[in-house]
Every structure is written in C-alpha cells, then in structure tokens.
Amino acid sequence: MKSLYEQDKKYILNTYNRLDLIIEKGEGSYVFDIDGNKYLDMYSGISVNNLGHDKGIVEAIIKQASKYMHLSNYFVSEPVVNLAKLFVENTFASKVFFTNSGTESNEAAIKLCRKYGKQSNENKYELLSAYNSFHGRTTGALALTGQEKYQKNFMPLIPGVSHFKYNDIEDLRAKVNENTCGLFLEIIQGEGGIVEISKEFIDEVVKLSKKYDFLIVIDEIQAGMGRTGDLFAYEQYDFTPHIVTISKSVGGGIPLGAMLVSEYVENILQPGDHGSTFAANPVSCAGGEYVMNKLVNTDLCNEVKSKGNYLINKLNNLKEKYPHIIKEVRGRGLMIGIDVGQYVNDIKKIAQENRLLLNSTNNTIIRLLPSLCITTDEINEFLTIFEKILKEVK
Ligand SMILES: Cc1ncc(COP(=O)(O)O)c(C=O)c1O
C-alpha cells in the first residue's frame, strides 16, 4: 500500500509542494501526525485557523449541519443573517455579500468598482493595485496580484489593471486618473513578505480617492479577523474604506469569504449582477458566527496585541544575537515576518525535525501566523526551538 503522500502525488494535480508529513488531528495550537508526534503549528492553515484547532467551532458547525447544510440563495437562513449582522454591528459596513474564498471576495469587489465607475462614465473601469501584492488567482484577482511570477503564463488577464509601487506616493499619483474606478490595497502585504503600508501612503490614497472619485478596497483576507490585534488591520489608520474583502478564518475552517461594503456603495450591485451557488453556506456561517463572537465579545484581540509585542521583542533580541541570520523582524500582532535570507529552507527543515511547523513566503521570509489563542508558554516553546535552530543552522 502506497503512503498517503505518494497517493496524493499520483492522483492530485501537481500544483502544490506538500510537506512530507501526514497529520491526523489538530488540538489548539498543535497538530499531531499519524505516529502520534506533536507539532507546534505556526501555519494555522495560513491564517484560516485563527482560533487554533477549536472544539467550539466544531460543535457550532455540527449543530447547523444537523439542521440543514444548504438551501440555496432563494431562502433566507438564520446563521447567514446572524453572521452578516455581527459584521454590520461591529464594523464600518452597512451590508455584506458572502463568497466562498478570498479570490471570489476580490472578484465581487472588482465588479462593484466597475459598475460604480461606469455609472458616471463608460471609460471609468480602470483598477489599481500594488506591485508585490497578492489578491488571488482567478483571472480578475490575478490581474490585481502585482507579481509577474503568478501572472506570466496566463496573460492576457482582465484589461484595465495597473500597478503602483507600494508606499511610493509619487508613483501612485502618476498611475491614478479620472478613469480609475477602484484601488485595491493590503495594509500588510502577506504573500509579499509581511510589508506594512505607511500612514502617509494611506493619507494620499484617501486624498486621491476623493479627487478622482474611485473606491478604496482594503484586502483583509490575510491580515483581518483579529490577526493584527484589531478586527481589521486598517483600523490602525484614520480612514474608512468603501469596501473590505475577507476570507480565510471567516468560516472558522470551512470555506467562506465576504465583501463588506459601506452605505455609500450598498446599492450599486442589484439582483442579477452577482451571485454564487454555494455562498453563503449556512454551515460555514455557523462557524463564522462562533469566530466573530470570540473576536468581538472577548478580550482576544487585545491579547493578540500583547502577545504579538512580546514575540516581536523576543525575536528582535534574537536578531541582535544572530545578526548574520536574522536581517529583519517585521509585522504586527500575530502576523510576523522574519527575514532570514538564504537560511529559510534550512530553518524550516530543522524546525520540522524539532516538531515545529514553519511557513515561509517571498523566498527569504519565515512567516509566523500562529493561532490567535496561542499561550505565552507556547510562544516561549516556539522561541526555545527557534533559538536552537539558529544555533544549528549553517
Ligand atoms: C491578501 C490575500 N488576498 C487574497 C487571497 C486569495 O485568497 P484565496 O486563496 O482564498 O482565494 C489571499 C490568499 O492567500 C491573500 O493572502
């Protein structure tokens, strides 16, 4: 009998590089392999399992699944309404459109921006996003994703999309014009290596949005849902977006995404303009209700801030001790990037041997996205193993 790893290679299209590790179950901040080995999980499913492997979510979704799993968008559904209400009552949004994934949330936002633009001028359909951004892989969202490596084999993508240099105000000014209908922005570029936007840049985006009448879409798919210590990362800045796109942990581990819209644009999309068979899935929304209640009705977000500061301080101490390996520590809350240059793959390999699962992005960055519920003891466990790796790595 071939191992599950070999069968995966045989039967599944070769689009992912898998870890040679077969996980049997997850519990809190840990996962366990089929031999019973326990690993500290710093992936959290790339920010999907924001509450860790949480039994409460499981109970919530089982409860809903035992009533009904799907009805179709011809029916109103209690968990769907409840989750939308939680977003409207706790954020800038006045309405919610549910999707199944991050890329679909951005596709919905592309359509809303284009319809908004075309209401004033047929040529007002141009979209802007940053170089080094990541907004998804369907052809609309991929056009926004400002990285050649993801786009080059699939050209042409949707027309009318240009890119500006992140945090470069002059370049932004040069790219915006009266035909711009929407600008997409990550507050912290996640796939791009944990790079944070400057306040000055946001101020300029807001100024230009008023001058040229385009919509500001903040992509919180990775940075949102408490990851940075606020419900949304943009809340640290003094502005209100027109649209926020979310996904990943919104469904508590079941596929779900959403486009949150401000009152100003809540009537742009009309019946027939957009839709999805599966979204919003009632079971995903039941998971989402549980997650949102934790984020808005407990102290979890504040704890993320203090745990994040603690971890970043300790990592900066390690940077001073091992300057030949750690070049920079970046990020906010529990969304942290450690630039380790050429050592990235060795560090990941030794980490796995030491029962620590580390993710990387953008070639040189170890990306930490632990469960938001990670305890200080677990953070210390991570730091002990990480320092051991820094001593070992050649
Ligand atoms: C900022 C950002 N936007 C969009 C996406 C795409 O989300 P999905 O993979 O659910 O389509 C991602 C995925 O990593 C992301 O990090």
The ligand as an SDF file (V2000), in Angstrom:
LIG
                    3D

 16 16  0  0  0  0  0  0  0  0999 V2000
   -4.2320   39.1460    0.8980 C   0  0  0  0  0  0  0  0  0  0  0  0
   -4.8450   37.9870    0.1470 C   0  0  0  0  0  0  0  0  0  0  0  0
   -5.7960   38.2320   -0.7550 N   0  0  0  0  0  0  0  0  0  0  0  0
   -6.3860   37.2280   -1.4360 C   0  0  0  0  0  0  0  0  0  0  0  0
   -6.0250   35.9140   -1.2360 C   0  0  0  0  0  0  0  0  0  0  0  0
   -6.6960   34.8110   -2.0030 C   0  0  0  0  0  0  0  0  0  0  0  0
   -7.4990   34.0530   -1.1630 O   0  0  0  0  0  0  0  0  0  0  0  0
   -7.9770   32.5970   -1.5990 P   0  0  0  0  0  0  0  0  0  0  0  0
   -6.7660   31.7290   -1.6420 O   0  0  0  0  0  0  0  0  0  0  0  0
   -8.9660   32.1940   -0.5480 O   0  0  0  0  0  0  0  0  0  0  0  0
   -8.6210   32.7240   -2.9430 O   0  0  0  0  0  0  0  0  0  0  0  0
   -5.0230   35.6190   -0.3040 C   0  0  0  0  0  0  0  0  0  0  0  0
   -4.5790   34.2220   -0.0910 C   0  0  0  0  0  0  0  0  0  0  0  0
   -3.5730   33.9400    0.4940 O   0  0  0  0  0  0  0  0  0  0  0  0
   -4.4170   36.6880    0.4100 C   0  0  0  0  0  0  0  0  0  0  0  0
   -3.4520   36.4560    1.3140 O   0  0  0  0  0  0  0  0  0  0  0  0
  1  2  1  0
  2  3  1  0
  2 15  2  0
  3  4  2  0
  4  5  1  0
  5  6  1  0
  5 12  2  0
  6  7  1  0
  7  8  1  0
  8  9  2  0
  8 10  1  0
  8 11  1  0
 12 13  1  0
 12 15  1  0
 13 14  2  0
 15 16  1  0
M  END
$$$$
